[in-house]
Amino acid sequence: MSSAPSPWEHLSEDKLARAALTYLAEPGDPALGALLAICSPAEVLAAIKADMLPGTGPGCGDTPASRAALDRALGRWRARLPTLPHEERLADTCGDGIRLSCPGDADWPGALDQLGQARPYALWLRGHTDLRFACSRSVSMVGSRAATSYGGHVAGEIAADLGERGWTVVSGGAYGIDAAAHRGALAAEAVTIAVLACGVDYPYPAGHADLFAAIAGQGLVISEWPPGRHPARTRFLVRNRVIAALGCGTVIVEAGERSGALNTARHAATLGKPLMAVPGPVTSAQSAGCHRIIRDWGASCVTRAADIIELLSPLSVPDALAPGGVPDALAPGGGPGQRSRPDPDADRTPSRDDLDPDSARVLDALPTRGGAGTSTIAVEAGVDLDTVLRCLGRLAGYGFIERCDRGWRLRRS
């Protein structure tokens, strides 16, 4: 009798290589980003092990200076080869409630590709939520670790209101504003994502171990660093670009003049994402950074979830996925440039006859028992992934389906 296949055996060669690269190189390494632009991950990993350059291209080993920089980078990466786990150990990691998402995967958020050569080589995920779908309607919310009672209250209230309206809250899992934002989303039974500067199995700060467990149960804990990796001061700044990229926009709730939250705000502005800030008392040093980005950076002043949603919703219509609500595209009067008007049939329970053909196919593709991920649903329904993501939002708004550990399932009556 043959033994059951290892979880590692289901990963492609390039995915194996990307997993290994997260152990060998620090995230955002420009040398590795340049190499991955011209070589496959497997070719890069083989070159590191062989101590030779896999190839050259524009800005990547094509001049003496860039070649010298690549040689130095190879030395850095090779120095970590003894710490690279064997494939069996990596298999155990992937089977311990932790999974790997790579560029090109069905659950990889396209927003991360906006980072160019600085995009993550891969992401380690703890939790069962579909990352790409969760980020399709998401708000990054960060602020001071030394939050005031005002800041914590405002962050929690806004995050809860966003969650009730179907928006994912992305933050960094730190004390202060980050924690308040995560807890607000959890209280609303909404999805929230914590982006860590260490391994997803390393609770930092240690006082948030229970919070991270709750986030993984209801959303996702994610990191560019492999399991077991400890945090370091510079890693928090590198991590911030991912927080900014995953959100449709970034909100700074409370930040001093030198707060690390301003680093996240700068990344959001560089990416062309909507930047927002919550004002505070003019006498509070903890809000001085918020006031500065409103005054000098052109950030929008927001005081409630509705302000944020209005800025991030191009049609400026009421929230598409509020509990019991109807998605924008299906709402009466919800066409371009129009606000939805009261629906005389709003209290009527929707039926399958109300669905468009694509939504009907996606609904039929869901299994009668258990759940299914978006890629599985796409194959079964015979539609592309973007169509599935759009239809799942509509079906959830109608109340036909709900999230579960395995992805999506038919709502239990």
Backbone hydrogen bonds in HBPLUS format (Angstrom, degrees):
<---DONOR---> <-ACCEPTOR-->    atom                        ^
c    i                          cat <-CA-CA->   ^        H-A-AA   ^      H-
h    n   atom  resd res      DA  || num        DHA   H-A  angle D-A-AA Bond
n    s   type  num  typ     dist DA aas  dist angle  dist       angle   num
A0009-GLU N   A0006-SER O   2.95 MM   3  5.36 143.8  2.08 109.8 119.6     1
A0010-HIS N   A0007-PRO O   3.31 MM   3  5.75 156.2  2.37 107.3 113.7     2
A0011-LEU N   A0008-TRP O   3.16 MM   3  5.54 166.2  2.18 112.9 117.1     3
A0016-LEU N   A0012-SER O   2.90 MM   4  6.18 157.6  1.95 153.1 159.2     4
A0017-ALA N   A0013-GLU O   2.96 MM   4  6.19 153.0  2.03 142.7 150.6     5
A0018-ARG N   A0014-ASP O   2.87 MM   4  6.14 155.2  1.94 145.5 151.8     6
A0019-ALA N   A0015-LYS O   2.99 MM   4  6.21 157.0  2.04 146.4 152.3     7
A0020-ALA N   A0016-LEU O   3.04 MM   4  6.35 157.3  2.09 146.3 152.3     8
A0021-LEU N   A0017-ALA O   2.87 MM   4  6.16 152.9  1.95 150.0 158.0     9
A0022-THR N   A0018-ARG O   3.19 MM   4  6.49 140.3  2.35 144.8 153.1    10
A0023-TYR N   A0020-ALA O   2.96 MM   3  5.38 144.1  2.09 108.7 119.3    11
A0024-LEU N   A0020-ALA O   3.24 MM   4  6.59 140.6  2.41 141.8 153.0    12
A0025-ALA N   A0021-LEU O   2.99 MM   4  5.86 164.2  2.01 156.2 156.8    13
A0033-GLY N   A0029-ASP O   3.00 MM   4  6.23 161.0  2.03 157.2 163.5    14
A0034-ALA N   A0030-PRO O   2.98 MM   4  6.07 153.1  2.05 141.2 147.5    15
A0035-LEU N   A0031-ALA O   3.08 MM   4  6.35 154.8  2.15 143.2 149.9    16
A0036-LEU N   A0032-LEU O   2.92 MM   4  6.12 162.6  1.95 153.7 157.8    17
A0037-ALA N   A0034-ALA O   3.22 MM   3  5.21 141.5  2.38  95.0 106.0    18
A0038-ILE N   A0035-LEU O   3.03 MM   3  5.51 152.7  2.11 110.9 118.8    19
A0039-CYS N   A0035-LEU O   2.81 MM   4  5.82 136.9  2.00 154.4 168.4    20
A0043-GLU N   A0040-SER O   3.07 MM   3  5.19 119.6  2.45  99.6 114.3    21
A0044-VAL N   A0040-SER O   3.02 MM   4  6.36 156.9  2.08 154.7 161.4    22
A0045-LEU N   A0041-PRO O   2.92 MM   4  6.16 163.7  1.95 152.1 156.2    23
A0046-ALA N   A0042-ALA O   3.00 MM   4  6.13 161.8  2.03 145.2 150.3    24
A0047-ALA N   A0043-GLU O   2.98 MM   4  6.12 150.7  2.07 142.0 150.1    25
A0048-ILE N   A0044-VAL O   2.97 MM   4  6.28 152.0  2.05 150.0 157.3    26
A0049-LYS N   A0045-LEU O   3.06 MM   4  6.35 163.4  2.09 152.1 156.0    27
A0050-ALA N   A0046-ALA O   2.94 MM   4  6.13 143.8  2.07 141.3 151.6    28
A0051-ASP N   A0047-ALA O   2.81 MM   4  5.77 111.8  2.28 137.5 153.6    29
A0052-MET N   A0047-ALA O   3.02 MM   5  5.16 163.5  2.05 140.9 146.2    30
A0051-ASP N   A0048-ILE O   3.22 MM   3  5.00 150.0  2.31  95.3 104.3    31
A0057-GLY N   A0060-CYS O   2.96 MM   3  4.98 151.9  2.04 129.1 137.6    32
A0060-CYS N   A0057-GLY O   2.83 MM   3  4.98 159.7  1.87 135.9 132.8    33
A0067-ARG N   A0063-THR O   2.85 MM   4  5.97 154.9  1.91 157.1 165.0    34
A0068-ALA N   A0064-PRO O   2.96 MM   4  6.08 153.1  2.04 141.6 148.6    35
A0069-ALA N   A0065-ALA O   2.98 MM   4  6.28 149.8  2.08 143.2 151.9    36
A0070-LEU N   A0066-SER O   2.96 MM   4  6.20 149.8  2.05 141.0 148.6    37
A0071-ASP N   A0067-ARG O   2.91 MM   4  6.19 153.2  1.98 146.8 154.4    38
A0072-ARG N   A0068-ALA O   3.02 MM   4  6.30 154.7  2.08 144.8 151.1    39
A0073-ALA N   A0069-ALA O   2.97 MM   4  6.22 151.3  2.05 140.7 149.2    40
A0074-LEU N   A0070-LEU O   2.82 MM   4  6.11 156.7  1.88 152.3 157.8    41
A0075-GLY N   A0071-ASP O   3.14 MM   4  6.42 149.7  2.24 141.2 148.7    42
A0076-ARG N   A0072-ARG O   3.07 MM   4  6.47 149.4  2.17 145.0 153.1    43
A0076-ARG N   A0073-ALA O   3.04 MM   3  5.03 115.0  2.48  94.2 109.9    44
A0077-TRP N   A0073-ALA O   2.95 MM   4  6.27 164.3  1.98 158.3 161.7    45
A0078-ARG N   A0074-LEU O   2.86 MM   4  5.95 161.7  1.89 149.3 154.9    46
A0079-ALA N   A0075-GLY O   3.14 MM   4  6.17 142.1  2.29 137.3 146.0    47
A0080-ARG N   A0077-TRP O   3.07 MM   3  5.53 150.6  2.16 108.6 117.0    48
A0081-LEU N   A0078-ARG O   3.06 MM   3  5.15 160.3  2.10 105.8 112.1    49
A0083-THR N   A0080-ARG O   2.90 MM   3  5.43 145.2  2.02 115.4 126.0    50
A0084-LEU N   A0081-LEU O   3.04 MM   3  5.22 160.8  2.08 110.3 116.5    51
A0089-ARG N   A0086-HIS O   2.97 MM   3  5.39 120.4  2.34 107.7 121.9    52
A0090-LEU N   A0086-HIS O   3.04 MM   4  6.40 157.5  2.10 154.4 161.6    53
A0091-ALA N   A0087-GLU O   2.87 MM   4  6.08 146.9  1.98 145.0 154.1    54
A0092-ASP N   A0088-GLU O   3.09 MM   4  6.44 151.3  2.18 142.9 149.7    55
A0093-THR N   A0089-ARG O   3.03 MM   4  6.36 150.6  2.12 144.2 152.4    56
A0094-CYS N   A0090-LEU O   2.98 MM   4  6.29 160.9  2.02 152.1 155.9    57
A0095-GLY N   A0091-ALA O   3.07 MM   4  6.23 131.3  2.31 139.4 152.3    58
A0095-GLY N   A0092-ASP O   3.21 MM   3  5.09 133.1  2.45  91.5 104.3    59
A0096-ASP N   A0093-THR O   3.24 MM   3  5.31 168.2  2.25 109.3 111.5    60
A0099-ARG N   A0125-LEU O   2.89 MM  26  5.21 160.1  1.93 147.7 154.5    61
A0125-LEU N   A0099-ARG O   2.79 MM  26  5.21 172.4  1.79 154.6 156.9    62
A0101-SER N   A0123-LEU O   2.85 MM  22  5.20 165.1  1.87 156.6 161.5    63
A0123-LEU N   A0101-SER O   2.83 MM  22  5.20 159.6  1.87 156.1 162.2    64
A0105-ASP N   A0102-CYS O   2.93 MM   3  5.60 162.7  1.96 145.6 147.3    65
A0108-TRP N   A0105-ASP O   3.18 MM   3  5.23 167.6  2.19 109.3 111.5    66
A0112-LEU N   A0109-PRO O   3.16 MM   3  5.91 154.8  2.22 118.5 123.6    67
A0113-ASP N   A0110-GLY O   2.99 MM   3  5.47 146.0  2.11 111.1 120.7    68
A0114-GLN N   A0111-ALA O   3.13 MM   3  5.59 156.4  2.19 108.6 115.7    69
A0115-LEU N   A0112-LEU O   3.08 MM   3  5.73 164.1  2.11 115.1 120.2    70
A0116-GLY N   A0113-ASP O   3.06 MM   3  5.62 166.5  2.08 115.8 119.3    71
A0118-ALA N   A0115-LEU O   3.11 MM   3  5.24 153.6  2.18 128.2 125.8    72
A0119-ARG N   A0116-GLY O   3.12 MM   3  5.64 160.6  2.16 119.6 120.3    73
A0124-TRP N   A0223-SER O   2.81 MM  99  5.33 171.0  1.82 168.7 165.9    74
A0223-SER N   A0124-TRP O   3.04 MM  99  5.33 141.1  2.20 145.1 154.5    75
A0126-ARG N   A0221-VAL O   2.81 MM  95  5.08 145.3  1.93 152.0 162.2    76
A0221-VAL N   A0126-ARG O   2.97 MM  95  5.08 157.5  2.02 144.0 151.3    77
A0134-ALA N   A0130-ASP O   3.00 MM   4  6.11 161.4  2.03 151.9 158.0    78
A0135-CYS N   A0131-LEU O   3.07 MM   4  6.23 144.9  2.20 146.2 154.3    79
A0136-SER N   A0133-PHE O   3.08 MM   3  5.18 156.6  2.13 105.0 112.4    80
A0168-THR N   A0137-ARG O   2.82 MM  31  6.16 170.8  1.83 154.9 155.9    81
A0248-CYS N   A0138-SER O   2.86 MM 110  5.51 160.7  1.90 126.4 132.0    82
A0139-VAL N   A0168-THR O   2.82 MM  29  6.22 153.9  1.89 164.2 171.1    83
A0170-VAL N   A0139-VAL O   2.87 MM  31  5.96 169.9  1.88 146.3 148.3    84
A0140-SER N   A0249-GLY O   2.96 MM 109  6.20 170.3  1.97 166.9 165.0    85
A0251-VAL N   A0140-SER O   2.72 MM 111  6.10 162.1  1.75 164.5 170.3    86
A0141-MET N   A0170-VAL O   2.84 MM  29  6.11 161.2  1.87 170.7 173.5    87
A0142-VAL N   A0251-VAL O   3.11 MM 109  6.55 158.0  2.16 165.2 172.1    88
A0253-VAL N   A0142-VAL O   3.10 MM 111  6.42 159.8  2.15 159.4 164.6    89
A0144-SER N   A0254-GLU O   2.55 MM 110  5.63 141.5  1.69 152.0 163.5    90
A0177-ILE N   A0144-SER O   3.07 MM  33  5.81 169.2  2.09 158.3 158.9    91
A0152-GLY N   A0148-THR O   2.99 MM   4  6.24 170.4  2.00 158.3 160.2    92
A0153-HIS N   A0149-SER O   3.02 MM   4  6.04 157.6  2.07 140.8 147.1    93
A0154-VAL N   A0150-TYR O   2.97 MM   4  6.17 169.4  1.98 156.1 158.8    94
A0155-ALA N   A0151-GLY O   2.92 MM   4  6.04 167.5  1.94 154.3 158.0    95
A0156-GLY N   A0152-GLY O   3.04 MM   4  6.11 164.4  2.06 145.8 150.2    96
A0157-GLU N   A0153-HIS O   2.97 MM   4  6.13 163.0  2.00 152.1 156.9    97
A0158-ILE N   A0154-VAL O   2.94 MM   4  6.06 170.5  1.95 154.9 157.7    98
A0159-ALA N   A0155-ALA O   2.96 MM   4  6.01 164.1  1.98 148.6 153.7    99
A0160-ALA N   A0156-GLY O   2.98 MM   4  6.07 158.6  2.02 145.4 151.3   100
A0161-ASP N   A0157-GLU O   2.98 MM   4  6.19 160.5  2.02 148.9 154.3   101
A0162-LEU N   A0158-ILE O   2.87 MM   4  6.10 157.1  1.92 150.8 157.5   102
A0163-GLY N   A0159-ALA O   2.89 MM   4  6.08 161.4  1.93 148.6 153.8   103
A0164-GLU N   A0160-ALA O   2.95 MM   4  6.18 154.5  2.02 148.6 154.9   104
A0165-ARG N   A0162-LEU O   3.04 MM   3  5.22 138.3  2.22 100.7 112.9   105
A0167-TRP N   A0162-LEU O   3.00 MM   5  5.24 162.0  2.03 142.2 139.3   106
A0166-GLY N   A0163-GLY O   3.05 MM   3  5.17 160.2  2.09 112.9 113.0   107
A0169-VAL N   A0191-VAL O   3.32 MM  22  6.80 155.6  2.38 143.8 147.1   108
A0193-ILE N   A0169-VAL O   2.90 MM  24  6.31 156.5  1.95 149.4 155.6   109
A0171-SER N   A0193-ILE O   2.97 MM  22  6.37 163.1  2.00 171.9 177.4   110
A0195-VAL N   A0171-SER O   2.92 MM  24  6.27 162.2  1.95 154.2 158.9   111
A0179-ALA N   A0174-ALA O   3.06 MM   5  5.90 119.5  2.45 149.8 162.7   112
A0180-ALA N   A0176-GLY O   3.08 MM   4  6.34 160.7  2.12 153.0 159.1   113
A0181-ALA N   A0177-ILE O   2.88 MM   4  6.11 156.5  1.94 156.0 161.9   114
A0182-HIS N   A0178-ASP O   3.00 MM   4  6.32 165.4  2.02 156.8 160.1   115
A0183-ARG N   A0179-ALA O   2.91 MM   4  6.07 167.8  1.92 153.7 157.5   116
A0184-GLY N   A0180-ALA O   2.93 MM   4  6.02 149.7  2.02 141.9 150.2   117
A0185-ALA N   A0181-ALA O   3.13 MM   4  6.40 159.9  2.17 150.3 154.4   118
A0186-LEU N   A0182-HIS O   2.93 MM   4  6.21 161.5  1.96 153.2 158.9   119
A0187-ALA N   A0183-ARG O   2.89 MM   4  6.01 154.4  1.95 145.9 152.3   120
A0188-ALA N   A0184-GLY O   3.25 MM   4  6.49 136.8  2.45 136.5 146.9   121
A0188-ALA N   A0185-ALA O   3.09 MM   3  5.15 129.8  2.35  96.7 110.1   122
A0190-ALA N   A0185-ALA O   2.95 MM   5  5.18 169.3  1.96 152.3 150.4   123
A0189-GLU N   A0186-LEU O   2.90 MM   3  4.87 158.1  1.95 107.1 111.9   124
A0220-LEU N   A0192-THR O   3.20 MM  28  6.65 159.3  2.24 148.9 152.8   125
A0194-ALA N   A0220-LEU O   2.97 MM  26  6.45 157.7  2.02 155.1 160.5   126
A0222-ILE N   A0194-ALA O   2.89 MM  28  6.21 167.6  1.90 165.0 168.7   127
A0196-LEU N   A0222-ILE O   2.90 MM  26  6.22 168.2  1.92 171.8 169.7   128
A0199-GLY N   A0229-ARG O   2.86 MM  30  4.83 167.4  1.87 141.2 139.5   129
A0202-TYR N   A0199-GLY O   3.01 MM   3  5.22 163.7  2.04 113.8 116.4   130
A0208-HIS N   A0205-PRO O   2.91 MM   3  5.61 164.4  1.93 122.4 126.9   131
A0209-ALA N   A0206-ALA O   3.23 MM   3  5.62 152.3  2.31 122.2 119.5   132
A0212-PHE N   A0208-HIS O   2.84 MM   4  6.09 163.1  1.87 161.7 164.5   133
A0213-ALA N   A0209-ALA O   3.08 MM   4  6.31 151.1  2.17 142.5 150.5   134
A0214-ALA N   A0210-ASP O   2.98 MM   4  6.26 153.8  2.05 146.7 153.4   135
A0215-ILE N   A0211-LEU O   2.88 MM   4  6.18 154.8  1.94 149.9 157.4   136
A0216-ALA N   A0212-PHE O   2.90 MM   4  6.10 162.1  1.93 149.2 153.5   137
A0217-GLY N   A0213-ALA O   3.06 MM   4  6.24 142.2  2.21 138.5 148.6   138
A0218-GLN N   A0214-ALA O   3.10 MM   4  6.31 135.6  2.31 141.6 152.5   139
A0218-GLN N   A0215-ILE O   3.16 MM   3  5.22 132.2  2.40  97.3 109.7   140
A0219-GLY N   A0215-ILE O   2.49 MM   4  5.19 140.1  1.64 154.4 164.0   141
A0229-ARG N   A0226-PRO O   3.19 MM   3  5.90 161.8  2.22 143.6 145.1   142
A0235-ARG N   A0232-ALA O   2.97 MM   3  5.32 132.3  2.20 107.8 121.5   143
A0236-PHE N   A0233-ARG O   3.33 MM   3  5.86 144.8  2.46 109.4 117.0   144
A0238-VAL N   A0234-THR O   3.23 MM   4  6.57 155.3  2.30 147.5 154.4   145
A0239-ARG N   A0235-ARG O   2.86 MM   4  5.96 155.5  1.92 145.5 152.5   146
A0240-ASN N   A0236-PHE O   3.20 MM   4  6.34 137.7  2.39 139.0 148.3   147
A0242-VAL N   A0239-ARG O   2.97 MM   3  5.65 138.7  2.14 118.6 128.6   148
A0244-ALA N   A0240-ASN O   3.06 MM   4  6.34 164.0  2.09 152.8 156.3   149
A0245-ALA N   A0241-ARG O   2.97 MM   4  6.11 149.7  2.07 137.9 146.5   150
A0246-LEU N   A0242-VAL O   2.98 MM   4  6.06 154.8  2.05 152.0 156.6   151
A0250-THR N   A0274-PRO O   2.98 MM  24  6.43 160.2  2.02 166.0 170.3   152
A0276-MET N   A0250-THR O   2.82 MM  26  6.06 157.2  1.88 166.6 170.5   153
A0252-ILE N   A0276-MET O   2.93 MM  24  6.29 156.5  1.99 136.6 141.8   154
A0278-VAL N   A0252-ILE O   2.91 MM  26  6.33 156.3  1.96 160.4 161.9   155
A0255-ALA N   A0286-GLN O   2.71 MM  31  5.16 102.7  2.31 150.0 170.7   156
A0289-GLY N   A0255-ALA O   2.73 MM  34  4.97 136.7  1.92 142.2 146.3   157
A0259-SER N   A0256-GLY O   3.28 MM   3  5.06 170.1  2.29 106.8 107.2   158
A0262-LEU N   A0259-SER O   3.15 MM   3  5.81 154.4  2.22 113.7 119.4   159
A0263-ASN N   A0260-GLY O   2.96 MM   3  5.25 139.1  2.13 104.1 115.7   160
A0265-ALA N   A0261-ALA O   2.99 MM   4  6.35 154.8  2.05 144.9 152.4   161
A0266-ARG N   A0262-LEU O   2.89 MM   4  6.08 148.2  1.99 139.2 147.2   162
A0267-HIS N   A0263-ASN O   3.09 MM   4  6.42 153.8  2.16 144.9 151.2   163
A0268-ALA N   A0264-THR O   2.98 MM   4  6.29 158.7  2.03 151.6 157.4   164
A0269-ALA N   A0265-ALA O   2.95 MM   4  6.23 158.4  2.00 149.6 155.1   165
A0270-THR N   A0266-ARG O   2.92 MM   4  6.15 157.1  1.98 147.9 154.3   166
A0271-LEU N   A0267-HIS O   2.96 MM   4  6.20 149.5  2.06 148.5 156.4   167
A0273-LYS N   A0268-ALA O   2.90 MM   5  5.15 155.8  1.96 161.1 155.1   168
A0272-GLY N   A0269-ALA O   3.06 MM   3  5.04 153.0  2.14 100.3 108.7   169
A0300-SER N   A0275-LEU O   2.93 MM  25  6.38 158.4  1.98 151.4 148.3   170
A0277-ALA N   A0300-SER O   2.92 MM  23  6.25 151.3  2.00 165.5 166.5   171
A0302-VAL N   A0277-ALA O   3.04 MM  25  5.96 165.3  2.06 143.8 147.2   172
A0284-SER N   A0281-PRO O   3.00 MM   3  5.30 167.4  2.02 114.3 118.1   173
A0287-SER N   A0284-SER O   3.20 MM   3  5.63 161.8  2.23 109.2 114.7   174
A0288-ALA N   A0285-ALA O   3.25 MM   3  5.12 161.4  2.29 101.0 106.6   175
A0291-HIS N   A0287-SER O   3.06 MM   4  6.38 163.1  2.09 157.8 161.9   176
A0292-ARG N   A0288-ALA O   2.99 MM   4  6.19 146.4  2.11 140.3 149.8   177
A0293-ILE N   A0289-GLY O   3.07 MM   4  6.37 159.4  2.12 150.8 154.3   178
A0294-ILE N   A0290-CYS O   3.12 MM   4  6.33 144.8  2.25 145.3 155.1   179
A0295-ARG N   A0291-HIS O   2.94 MM   4  6.07 158.0  1.99 144.1 150.4   180
A0296-ASP N   A0292-ARG O   2.65 MM   4  5.62 172.0  1.66 157.9 160.8   181
A0297-TRP N   A0293-ILE O   3.11 MM   4  4.56 133.6  2.33 100.9 113.8   182
A0299-ALA N   A0293-ILE O   2.96 MM   6  5.64 168.2  1.97 144.9 141.6   183
A0307-ASP N   A0304-ARG O   3.17 MM   3  5.56 129.5  2.43 105.2 116.7   184
A0308-ILE N   A0305-ALA O   3.04 MM   3  5.17 114.4  2.48  99.2 114.8   185
A0309-ILE N   A0305-ALA O   2.93 MM   4  6.22 167.5  1.94 163.2 166.0   186
A0310-GLU N   A0306-ALA O   2.99 MM   4  6.05 155.6  2.05 143.5 150.0   187
A0311-LEU N   A0307-ASP O   3.18 MM   4  6.42 152.4  2.26 142.5 149.0   188
A0312-LEU N   A0308-ILE O   3.02 MM   4  6.28 143.7  2.16 147.2 157.9   189
A0313-SER N   A0309-ILE O   2.82 MM   4  5.75 128.1  2.09 147.7 158.6   190
A0316-SER N   A0313-SER O   2.99 MM   3  5.26 154.6  2.05 112.7 121.0   191
A0325-GLY N   A0322-ALA O   2.68 MM   3  5.02 161.4  1.71 140.0 141.1   192
A0330-LEU N   A0327-PRO O   2.91 MM   3  5.46 144.7  2.03 116.3 127.1   193
A0331-ALA N   A0327-PRO O   2.93 MM   4  5.96 124.6  2.25 149.4 164.4   194
A0331-ALA N   A0328-ASP O   3.14 MM   3  5.18 144.2  2.27 100.7 111.1   195
A0334-GLY N   A0331-ALA O   2.85 MM   3  4.96 143.4  1.99 139.8 134.1   196
A0341-ARG N   A0332-PRO O   3.36 MM   9  6.33 149.2  2.46 137.4 146.1   197
A0338-GLN N   A0335-GLY O   3.08 MM   3  5.54 156.9  2.14 141.9 139.1   198
A0346-ALA N   A0343-ASP O   2.96 MM   3  5.05 155.8  2.02 120.7 118.6   199
A0348-ARG N   A0345-ASP O   2.91 MM   3  5.25 155.9  1.97 112.9 121.0   200
A0354-ASP N   A0351-SER O   3.00 MM   3  5.60 159.4  2.04 115.3 121.6   201
A0355-LEU N   A0352-ARG O   3.08 MM   3  5.44 164.3  2.11 112.6 117.6   202
A0360-ALA N   A0356-ASP O   2.98 MM   4  6.20 156.1  2.04 157.9 165.6   203
A0361-ARG N   A0357-PRO O   2.98 MM   4  6.25 153.4  2.05 149.6 156.2   204
A0362-VAL N   A0358-ASP O   2.96 MM   4  6.25 158.9  2.01 152.4 158.3   205
A0363-LEU N   A0359-SER O   2.92 MM   4  6.10 158.0  1.97 147.2 153.3   206
A0364-ASP N   A0360-ALA O   2.99 MM   4  6.19 155.8  2.05 144.1 150.6   207
A0365-ALA N   A0361-ARG O   3.04 MM   4  6.21 130.2  2.30 136.9 150.0   208
A0365-ALA N   A0362-VAL O   3.09 MM   3  5.04 131.8  2.33  93.3 106.8   209
A0366-LEU N   A0363-LEU O   3.29 MM   3  5.63 155.8  2.35 106.2 112.8   210
A0372-ALA N   A0408-TRP O   2.95 MM  36  5.43 144.2  2.08 139.3 149.8   211
A0408-TRP N   A0372-ALA O   2.92 MM  36  5.43 146.0  2.03 133.8 142.7   212
A0377-ILE N   A0373-GLY O   3.00 MM   4  6.25 160.0  2.05 153.7 159.8   213
A0378-ALA N   A0374-THR O   2.89 MM   4  6.09 155.1  1.95 148.5 155.2   214
A0379-VAL N   A0375-SER O   3.15 MM   4  6.40 159.5  2.19 147.1 151.0   215
A0380-GLU N   A0376-THR O   3.05 MM   4  6.26 166.7  2.07 151.2 155.0   216
A0381-ALA N   A0377-ILE O   2.84 MM   4  5.94 156.1  1.90 152.2 158.7   217
A0382-GLY N   A0378-ALA O   2.90 MM   4  5.83 128.5  2.17 137.6 150.3   218
A0383-VAL N   A0378-ALA O   3.19 MM   5  5.30 150.2  2.28 143.4 149.1   219
A0388-VAL N   A0384-ASP O   3.10 MM   4  6.47 154.5  2.17 148.2 155.7   220
A0389-LEU N   A0385-LEU O   2.94 MM   4  6.24 164.7  1.97 157.3 160.1   221
A0390-ARG N   A0386-ASP O   3.05 MM   4  6.27 158.5  2.10 146.3 151.9   222
A0391-CYS N   A0387-THR O   2.90 MM   4  6.08 162.3  1.93 152.0 157.1   223
A0392-LEU N   A0388-VAL O   2.82 MM   4  5.96 157.6  1.87 157.3 163.2   224
A0393-GLY N   A0389-LEU O   3.37 MM   4  6.54 155.1  2.44 140.5 145.4   225
A0394-ARG N   A0390-ARG O   3.31 MM   4  6.67 154.0  2.39 141.9 148.7   226
A0395-LEU N   A0391-CYS O   2.83 MM   4  6.09 167.3  1.84 159.1 162.3   227
A0396-ALA N   A0392-LEU O   2.86 MM   4  5.99 152.8  1.94 145.7 153.1   228
A0397-GLY N   A0393-GLY O   2.99 MM   4  6.14 153.6  2.06 141.7 149.0   229
A0398-TYR N   A0394-ARG O   2.94 MM   4  6.24 147.0  2.05 148.3 157.4   230
A0399-GLY N   A0395-LEU O   3.08 MM   4  6.22 119.9  2.45 130.9 145.6   231
A0400-PHE N   A0395-LEU O   2.97 MM   5  5.40 148.4  2.07 163.1 159.6   232
A0399-GLY N   A0396-ALA O   3.06 MM   3  4.99 139.4  2.23  94.1 106.3   233
A0411-ARG N   A0400-PHE O   2.81 MM  11  5.56 174.7  1.82 133.7 134.1   234
A0402-GLU N   A0409-ARG O   2.94 MM   7  5.66 153.9  2.01 159.4 166.5   235
A0409-ARG N   A0402-GLU O   2.98 MM   7  5.66 155.5  2.04 161.8 169.8   236
A0404-CYS N   A0407-GLY O   3.06 MM   3  5.21 153.0  2.13 120.5 121.8   237
A0407-GLY N   A0404-CYS O   3.07 MM   3  5.21 159.7  2.11 107.9 114.3   238
